[in-house]
Amino acid sequence: MDARQNQLFAPIGALLLWSTQLSLAIASWQRHWGAQVPAWIKAAGELEALNSLAAYHYEHPEDPFPEIAGATDAIVFEAKSMGHPLIAGSSCTRNDIQLGSDPQMLLVSGSNMSGKSTLLRSAGVNCVLALAGGPVRAERLRLSALGVAASIQVHDS
């Protein structure tokens, strides 16, 4: 399509009905391959996700893979020395979290800028990484197949 704007090609393109020919070729391609495009995009997305998990593991070989609890086990989220994957190891504060049948809730409180949101984000990101099949930023993580949901103020940095 950009060739139509070339001063040397424009007269030739007009004689050959270049825009019309190109439109017909695109329509033909769409009729032939268009229905398969969503599957191609899905496959490319899965490949990109797997590549990202592999790259993370390559860059952080010390991060272990989690243990996923069986379907018949109690619901559990046990993390030892868990940190946020996007914070450098030298400045990352690590925490332990243990949730299961007792206790079933974690109350996080503290002063401003004390790391409450980072702790919650660390748990969420590591849960997503674990359930996607990737390594986690923790010494050990054991969890059930959980659904991740959060409500953290959007204006937080």
CNS distance restraints for C-alpha pairs under 8 A (distance, minus, plus):
assign (resid   1 and name CA) (resid   5 and name CA) 7.98 0.50 0.50
assign (resid   1 and name CA) (resid  19 and name CA) 7.08 0.50 0.50
assign (resid   1 and name CA) (resid  22 and name CA) 7.76 0.50 0.50
assign (resid   2 and name CA) (resid   6 and name CA) 7.41 0.50 0.50
assign (resid   3 and name CA) (resid   9 and name CA) 6.57 0.50 0.50
assign (resid   3 and name CA) (resid  10 and name CA) 7.32 0.50 0.50
assign (resid   4 and name CA) (resid   9 and name CA) 6.41 0.50 0.50
assign (resid   4 and name CA) (resid  10 and name CA) 4.99 0.50 0.50
assign (resid   4 and name CA) (resid  13 and name CA) 6.39 0.50 0.50
assign (resid   4 and name CA) (resid  18 and name CA) 7.80 0.50 0.50
assign (resid   4 and name CA) (resid  19 and name CA) 7.91 0.50 0.50
assign (resid   5 and name CA) (resid   9 and name CA) 7.62 0.50 0.50
assign (resid   5 and name CA) (resid  10 and name CA) 6.23 0.50 0.50
assign (resid   6 and name CA) (resid  10 and name CA) 5.77 0.50 0.50
assign (resid   7 and name CA) (resid  11 and name CA) 7.64 0.50 0.50
assign (resid   8 and name CA) (resid  12 and name CA) 7.73 0.50 0.50
assign (resid   9 and name CA) (resid  13 and name CA) 5.88 0.50 0.50
assign (resid  10 and name CA) (resid  14 and name CA) 6.11 0.50 0.50
assign (resid  11 and name CA) (resid  15 and name CA) 6.38 0.50 0.50
assign (resid  12 and name CA) (resid  16 and name CA) 6.21 0.50 0.50
assign (resid  13 and name CA) (resid  17 and name CA) 5.85 0.50 0.50
assign (resid  13 and name CA) (resid  18 and name CA) 4.78 0.50 0.50
assign (resid  13 and name CA) (resid  19 and name CA) 7.56 0.50 0.50
assign (resid  14 and name CA) (resid  18 and name CA) 6.28 0.50 0.50
assign (resid  16 and name CA) (resid  21 and name CA) 8.00 0.50 0.50
assign (resid  17 and name CA) (resid  21 and name CA) 6.13 0.50 0.50
assign (resid  18 and name CA) (resid  22 and name CA) 6.02 0.50 0.50
assign (resid  19 and name CA) (resid  23 and name CA) 6.07 0.50 0.50
assign (resid  20 and name CA) (resid  24 and name CA) 6.18 0.50 0.50
assign (resid  21 and name CA) (resid  25 and name CA) 6.19 0.50 0.50
assign (resid  22 and name CA) (resid  26 and name CA) 6.16 0.50 0.50
assign (resid  23 and name CA) (resid  27 and name CA) 6.16 0.50 0.50
assign (resid  24 and name CA) (resid  28 and name CA) 6.10 0.50 0.50
assign (resid  25 and name CA) (resid  29 and name CA) 6.16 0.50 0.50
assign (resid  26 and name CA) (resid  30 and name CA) 6.10 0.50 0.50
assign (resid  27 and name CA) (resid  31 and name CA) 6.20 0.50 0.50
assign (resid  28 and name CA) (resid  32 and name CA) 6.23 0.50 0.50
assign (resid  29 and name CA) (resid  33 and name CA) 5.81 0.50 0.50
assign (resid  29 and name CA) (resid  34 and name CA) 7.08 0.50 0.50
assign (resid  30 and name CA) (resid  34 and name CA) 4.34 0.50 0.50
assign (resid  30 and name CA) (resid  35 and name CA) 7.82 0.50 0.50
assign (resid  31 and name CA) (resid  35 and name CA) 7.71 0.50 0.50
assign (resid  33 and name CA) (resid  37 and name CA) 6.80 0.50 0.50
assign (resid  36 and name CA) (resid  40 and name CA) 6.43 0.50 0.50
assign (resid  37 and name CA) (resid  41 and name CA) 6.17 0.50 0.50
assign (resid  38 and name CA) (resid  42 and name CA) 6.13 0.50 0.50
assign (resid  39 and name CA) (resid  43 and name CA) 6.11 0.50 0.50
assign (resid  40 and name CA) (resid  44 and name CA) 6.09 0.50 0.50
assign (resid  41 and name CA) (resid  45 and name CA) 6.06 0.50 0.50
assign (resid  42 and name CA) (resid  46 and name CA) 6.22 0.50 0.50
assign (resid  43 and name CA) (resid  47 and name CA) 6.12 0.50 0.50
assign (resid  44 and name CA) (resid  48 and name CA) 6.07 0.50 0.50
assign (resid  45 and name CA) (resid  49 and name CA) 6.15 0.50 0.50
assign (resid  46 and name CA) (resid  50 and name CA) 6.16 0.50 0.50
assign (resid  47 and name CA) (resid  51 and name CA) 5.99 0.50 0.50
assign (resid  48 and name CA) (resid  52 and name CA) 6.09 0.50 0.50
assign (resid  49 and name CA) (resid  53 and name CA) 6.30 0.50 0.50
assign (resid  50 and name CA) (resid  54 and name CA) 6.13 0.50 0.50
assign (resid  51 and name CA) (resid  55 and name CA) 6.03 0.50 0.50
assign (resid  52 and name CA) (resid  56 and name CA) 6.14 0.50 0.50
assign (resid  53 and name CA) (resid  57 and name CA) 6.26 0.50 0.50
assign (resid  53 and name CA) (resid 133 and name CA) 7.86 0.50 0.50
assign (resid  53 and name CA) (resid 134 and name CA) 5.55 0.50 0.50
assign (resid  53 and name CA) (resid 135 and name CA) 7.75 0.50 0.50
assign (resid  54 and name CA) (resid  58 and name CA) 6.12 0.50 0.50
assign (resid  54 and name CA) (resid 134 and name CA) 7.63 0.50 0.50
assign (resid  55 and name CA) (resid  59 and name CA) 6.13 0.50 0.50
assign (resid  56 and name CA) (resid  60 and name CA) 6.03 0.50 0.50
assign (resid  56 and name CA) (resid 135 and name CA) 7.86 0.50 0.50
assign (resid  57 and name CA) (resid  61 and name CA) 5.47 0.50 0.50
assign (resid  57 and name CA) (resid  63 and name CA) 7.19 0.50 0.50
assign (resid  57 and name CA) (resid 134 and name CA) 7.32 0.50 0.50
assign (resid  57 and name CA) (resid 135 and name CA) 6.27 0.50 0.50
assign (resid  63 and name CA) (resid 135 and name CA) 5.72 0.50 0.50
assign (resid  63 and name CA) (resid 136 and name CA) 5.63 0.50 0.50
assign (resid  63 and name CA) (resid 137 and name CA) 5.41 0.50 0.50
assign (resid  63 and name CA) (resid 138 and name CA) 6.58 0.50 0.50
assign (resid  63 and name CA) (resid 139 and name CA) 7.32 0.50 0.50
assign (resid  64 and name CA) (resid 135 and name CA) 5.24 0.50 0.50
assign (resid  64 and name CA) (resid 136 and name CA) 5.93 0.50 0.50
assign (resid  64 and name CA) (resid 137 and name CA) 7.35 0.50 0.50
assign (resid  64 and name CA) (resid 138 and name CA) 7.14 0.50 0.50
assign (resid  64 and name CA) (resid 139 and name CA) 6.97 0.50 0.50
assign (resid  64 and name CA) (resid 140 and name CA) 7.01 0.50 0.50
assign (resid  65 and name CA) (resid 130 and name CA) 7.16 0.50 0.50
assign (resid  65 and name CA) (resid 133 and name CA) 7.75 0.50 0.50
assign (resid  65 and name CA) (resid 134 and name CA) 6.39 0.50 0.50
assign (resid  65 and name CA) (resid 135 and name CA) 4.24 0.50 0.50
assign (resid  65 and name CA) (resid 136 and name CA) 6.03 0.50 0.50
assign (resid  65 and name CA) (resid 141 and name CA) 7.90 0.50 0.50
assign (resid  66 and name CA) (resid 130 and name CA) 5.90 0.50 0.50
assign (resid  66 and name CA) (resid 135 and name CA) 6.58 0.50 0.50
assign (resid  66 and name CA) (resid 136 and name CA) 6.59 0.50 0.50
assign (resid  66 and name CA) (resid 140 and name CA) 6.66 0.50 0.50
assign (resid  66 and name CA) (resid 141 and name CA) 4.99 0.50 0.50
assign (resid  66 and name CA) (resid 142 and name CA) 5.83 0.50 0.50
assign (resid  66 and name CA) (resid 143 and name CA) 7.67 0.50 0.50
assign (resid  67 and name CA) (resid 141 and name CA) 6.24 0.50 0.50
assign (resid  67 and name CA) (resid 142 and name CA) 4.65 0.50 0.50
assign (resid  67 and name CA) (resid 143 and name CA) 6.53 0.50 0.50
assign (resid  68 and name CA) (resid 130 and name CA) 7.96 0.50 0.50
assign (resid  68 and name CA) (resid 131 and name CA) 7.99 0.50 0.50
assign (resid  68 and name CA) (resid 142 and name CA) 5.80 0.50 0.50
assign (resid  68 and name CA) (resid 143 and name CA) 5.21 0.50 0.50
assign (resid  68 and name CA) (resid 144 and name CA) 5.61 0.50 0.50
assign (resid  68 and name CA) (resid 145 and name CA) 7.01 0.50 0.50
assign (resid  69 and name CA) (resid  73 and name CA) 6.24 0.50 0.50
assign (resid  69 and name CA) (resid  75 and name CA) 7.93 0.50 0.50
assign (resid  69 and name CA) (resid  76 and name CA) 7.52 0.50 0.50
assign (resid  69 and name CA) (resid 142 and name CA) 6.66 0.50 0.50
assign (resid  69 and name CA) (resid 143 and name CA) 5.64 0.50 0.50
assign (resid  69 and name CA) (resid 144 and name CA) 4.81 0.50 0.50
assign (resid  69 and name CA) (resid 145 and name CA) 7.38 0.50 0.50
assign (resid  70 and name CA) (resid 144 and name CA) 7.02 0.50 0.50
assign (resid  71 and name CA) (resid 144 and name CA) 7.53 0.50 0.50
assign (resid  71 and name CA) (resid 145 and name CA) 7.84 0.50 0.50
assign (resid  73 and name CA) (resid 144 and name CA) 7.97 0.50 0.50
assign (resid  74 and name CA) (resid 100 and name CA) 7.03 0.50 0.50
assign (resid  74 and name CA) (resid 101 and name CA) 6.90 0.50 0.50
assign (resid  74 and name CA) (resid 144 and name CA) 7.81 0.50 0.50
assign (resid  75 and name CA) (resid 100 and name CA) 5.58 0.50 0.50
assign (resid  75 and name CA) (resid 101 and name CA) 6.94 0.50 0.50
assign (resid  75 and name CA) (resid 143 and name CA) 7.39 0.50 0.50
assign (resid  75 and name CA) (resid 144 and name CA) 5.47 0.50 0.50
assign (resid  76 and name CA) (resid  98 and name CA) 7.70 0.50 0.50
assign (resid  76 and name CA) (resid  99 and name CA) 5.68 0.50 0.50
assign (resid  76 and name CA) (resid 100 and name CA) 4.28 0.50 0.50
assign (resid  76 and name CA) (resid 101 and name CA) 7.35 0.50 0.50
assign (resid  76 and name CA) (resid 142 and name CA) 7.15 0.50 0.50
assign (resid  76 and name CA) (resid 143 and name CA) 5.09 0.50 0.50
assign (resid  76 and name CA) (resid 144 and name CA) 5.42 0.50 0.50
assign (resid  77 and name CA) (resid  97 and name CA) 7.29 0.50 0.50
assign (resid  77 and name CA) (resid  98 and name CA) 5.85 0.50 0.50
assign (resid  77 and name CA) (resid  99 and name CA) 5.03 0.50 0.50
assign (resid  77 and name CA) (resid 100 and name CA) 6.29 0.50 0.50
assign (resid  77 and name CA) (resid 141 and name CA) 7.42 0.50 0.50
assign (resid  77 and name CA) (resid 142 and name CA) 5.86 0.50 0.50
assign (resid  77 and name CA) (resid 143 and name CA) 4.34 0.50 0.50
assign (resid  77 and name CA) (resid 144 and name CA) 6.65 0.50 0.50
assign (resid  78 and name CA) (resid  96 and name CA) 7.63 0.50 0.50
assign (resid  78 and name CA) (resid  97 and name CA) 5.66 0.50 0.50
assign (resid  78 and name CA) (resid  98 and name CA) 4.37 0.50 0.50
assign (resid  78 and name CA) (resid  99 and name CA) 6.10 0.50 0.50
assign (resid  78 and name CA) (resid 100 and name CA) 7.88 0.50 0.50
assign (resid  78 and name CA) (resid 140 and name CA) 7.97 0.50 0.50
assign (resid  78 and name CA) (resid 141 and name CA) 5.69 0.50 0.50
assign (resid  78 and name CA) (resid 142 and name CA) 5.14 0.50 0.50
assign (resid  78 and name CA) (resid 143 and name CA) 6.24 0.50 0.50
assign (resid  79 and name CA) (resid  95 and name CA) 7.86 0.50 0.50
assign (resid  79 and name CA) (resid  96 and name CA) 5.36 0.50 0.50
assign (resid  79 and name CA) (resid  97 and name CA) 5.05 0.50 0.50
assign (resid  79 and name CA) (resid  98 and name CA) 6.29 0.50 0.50
assign (resid  79 and name CA) (resid 138 and name CA) 6.76 0.50 0.50
assign (resid  79 and name CA) (resid 139 and name CA) 7.65 0.50 0.50
assign (resid  79 and name CA) (resid 140 and name CA) 5.80 0.50 0.50
assign (resid  79 and name CA) (resid 141 and name CA) 4.45 0.50 0.50
assign (resid  79 and name CA) (resid 142 and name CA) 6.47 0.50 0.50
assign (resid  80 and name CA) (resid  95 and name CA) 6.79 0.50 0.50
assign (resid  80 and name CA) (resid  96 and name CA) 4.57 0.50 0.50
assign (resid  80 and name CA) (resid  97 and name CA) 6.69 0.50 0.50
assign (resid  80 and name CA) (resid 138 and name CA) 6.10 0.50 0.50
assign (resid  80 and name CA) (resid 139 and name CA) 5.52 0.50 0.50
assign (resid  80 and name CA) (resid 140 and name CA) 5.17 0.50 0.50
assign (resid  80 and name CA) (resid 141 and name CA) 6.40 0.50 0.50
assign (resid  81 and name CA) (resid  94 and name CA) 4.90 0.50 0.50
assign (resid  81 and name CA) (resid  95 and name CA) 4.88 0.50 0.50
assign (resid  81 and name CA) (resid  96 and name CA) 5.17 0.50 0.50
assign (resid  81 and name CA) (resid 138 and name CA) 5.20 0.50 0.50
assign (resid  81 and name CA) (resid 139 and name CA) 5.35 0.50 0.50
assign (resid  81 and name CA) (resid 140 and name CA) 7.22 0.50 0.50
assign (resid  82 and name CA) (resid  94 and name CA) 4.98 0.50 0.50
assign (resid  82 and name CA) (resid  95 and name CA) 5.15 0.50 0.50
assign (resid  82 and name CA) (resid  96 and name CA) 6.08 0.50 0.50
assign (resid  82 and name CA) (resid  97 and name CA) 7.85 0.50 0.50
assign (resid  82 and name CA) (resid 122 and name CA) 7.33 0.50 0.50
assign (resid  82 and name CA) (resid 123 and name CA) 7.69 0.50 0.50
assign (resid  82 and name CA) (resid 137 and name CA) 5.80 0.50 0.50
assign (resid  82 and name CA) (resid 138 and name CA) 3.97 0.50 0.50
assign (resid  82 and name CA) (resid 139 and name CA) 6.60 0.50 0.50
assign (resid  82 and name CA) (resid 140 and name CA) 7.69 0.50 0.50
assign (resid  82 and name CA) (resid 141 and name CA) 7.89 0.50 0.50
assign (resid  83 and name CA) (resid  87 and name CA) 7.77 0.50 0.50
assign (resid  83 and name CA) (resid  92 and name CA) 6.24 0.50 0.50
assign (resid  83 and name CA) (resid  93 and name CA) 6.28 0.50 0.50
assign (resid  83 and name CA) (resid  94 and name CA) 4.58 0.50 0.50
assign (resid  83 and name CA) (resid  95 and name CA) 6.60 0.50 0.50
assign (resid  83 and name CA) (resid 119 and name CA) 7.68 0.50 0.50
assign (resid  83 and name CA) (resid 122 and name CA) 5.89 0.50 0.50
assign (resid  83 and name CA) (resid 137 and name CA) 5.49 0.50 0.50
assign (resid  83 and name CA) (resid 138 and name CA) 6.04 0.50 0.50
assign (resid  84 and name CA) (resid  92 and name CA) 7.05 0.50 0.50
assign (resid  84 and name CA) (resid  94 and name CA) 7.96 0.50 0.50
assign (resid  84 and name CA) (resid 118 and name CA) 7.25 0.50 0.50
assign (resid  84 and name CA) (resid 119 and name CA) 7.67 0.50 0.50
assign (resid  84 and name CA) (resid 121 and name CA) 7.31 0.50 0.50
assign (resid  84 and name CA) (resid 122 and name CA) 4.45 0.50 0.50
assign (resid  84 and name CA) (resid 123 and name CA) 7.84 0.50 0.50
assign (resid  84 and name CA) (resid 125 and name CA) 7.39 0.50 0.50
assign (resid  84 and name CA) (resid 126 and name CA) 7.50 0.50 0.50
assign (resid  84 and name CA) (resid 137 and name CA) 6.42 0.50 0.50
assign (resid  85 and name CA) (resid 122 and name CA) 7.33 0.50 0.50
assign (resid  85 and name CA) (resid 125 and name CA) 7.67 0.50 0.50
assign (resid  85 and name CA) (resid 126 and name CA) 7.57 0.50 0.50
assign (resid  85 and name CA) (resid 136 and name CA) 7.45 0.50 0.50
assign (resid  85 and name CA) (resid 137 and name CA) 5.50 0.50 0.50
assign (resid  87 and name CA) (resid  91 and name CA) 6.94 0.50 0.50
assign (resid  87 and name CA) (resid  92 and name CA) 5.66 0.50 0.50
assign (resid  88 and name CA) (resid  92 and name CA) 5.91 0.50 0.50
assign (resid  94 and name CA) (resid 138 and name CA) 7.88 0.50 0.50
assign (resid  95 and name CA) (resid 119 and name CA) 7.66 0.50 0.50
assign (resid  98 and name CA) (resid 103 and name CA) 7.70 0.50 0.50
assign (resid  99 and name CA) (resid 103 and name CA) 5.60 0.50 0.50
assign (resid  99 and name CA) (resid 104 and name CA) 5.68 0.50 0.50
assign (resid  99 and name CA) (resid 105 and name CA) 6.84 0.50 0.50
assign (resid  99 and name CA) (resid 106 and name CA) 7.39 0.50 0.50
assign (resid 100 and name CA) (resid 104 and name CA) 5.43 0.50 0.50
assign (resid 108 and name CA) (resid 116 and name CA) 6.41 0.50 0.50
assign (resid 109 and name CA) (resid 116 and name CA) 6.84 0.50 0.50
assign (resid 110 and name CA) (resid 114 and name CA) 6.37 0.50 0.50
assign (resid 110 and name CA) (resid 116 and name CA) 7.11 0.50 0.50
assign (resid 115 and name CA) (resid 119 and name CA) 6.06 0.50 0.50
assign (resid 116 and name CA) (resid 120 and name CA) 6.44 0.50 0.50
assign (resid 117 and name CA) (resid 121 and name CA) 6.01 0.50 0.50
assign (resid 117 and name CA) (resid 152 and name CA) 7.37 0.50 0.50
assign (resid 118 and name CA) (resid 122 and name CA) 5.85 0.50 0.50
assign (resid 119 and name CA) (resid 123 and name CA) 6.34 0.50 0.50
assign (resid 120 and name CA) (resid 124 and name CA) 6.27 0.50 0.50
assign (resid 121 and name CA) (resid 125 and name CA) 5.93 0.50 0.50
assign (resid 122 and name CA) (resid 126 and name CA) 5.97 0.50 0.50
assign (resid 123 and name CA) (resid 127 and name CA) 6.02 0.50 0.50
assign (resid 124 and name CA) (resid 128 and name CA) 6.24 0.50 0.50
assign (resid 124 and name CA) (resid 148 and name CA) 6.51 0.50 0.50
assign (resid 125 and name CA) (resid 129 and name CA) 6.12 0.50 0.50
assign (resid 126 and name CA) (resid 130 and name CA) 5.96 0.50 0.50
assign (resid 126 and name CA) (resid 136 and name CA) 5.43 0.50 0.50
assign (resid 126 and name CA) (resid 137 and name CA) 6.72 0.50 0.50
assign (resid 127 and name CA) (resid 131 and name CA) 6.16 0.50 0.50
assign (resid 127 and name CA) (resid 143 and name CA) 7.81 0.50 0.50
assign (resid 127 and name CA) (resid 146 and name CA) 7.82 0.50 0.50
assign (resid 127 and name CA) (resid 148 and name CA) 7.46 0.50 0.50
assign (resid 128 and name CA) (resid 132 and name CA) 6.03 0.50 0.50
assign (resid 128 and name CA) (resid 148 and name CA) 7.37 0.50 0.50
assign (resid 129 and name CA) (resid 133 and name CA) 6.41 0.50 0.50
assign (resid 129 and name CA) (resid 134 and name CA) 5.09 0.50 0.50
assign (resid 129 and name CA) (resid 135 and name CA) 6.51 0.50 0.50
assign (resid 129 and name CA) (resid 136 and name CA) 6.27 0.50 0.50
assign (resid 130 and name CA) (resid 134 and name CA) 5.34 0.50 0.50
assign (resid 130 and name CA) (resid 135 and name CA) 6.29 0.50 0.50
assign (resid 130 and name CA) (resid 136 and name CA) 6.23 0.50 0.50
assign (resid 131 and name CA) (resid 145 and name CA) 6.92 0.50 0.50
assign (resid 136 and name CA) (resid 141 and name CA) 7.47 0.50 0.50
assign (resid 152 and name CA) (resid 156 and name CA) 7.87 0.50 0.50
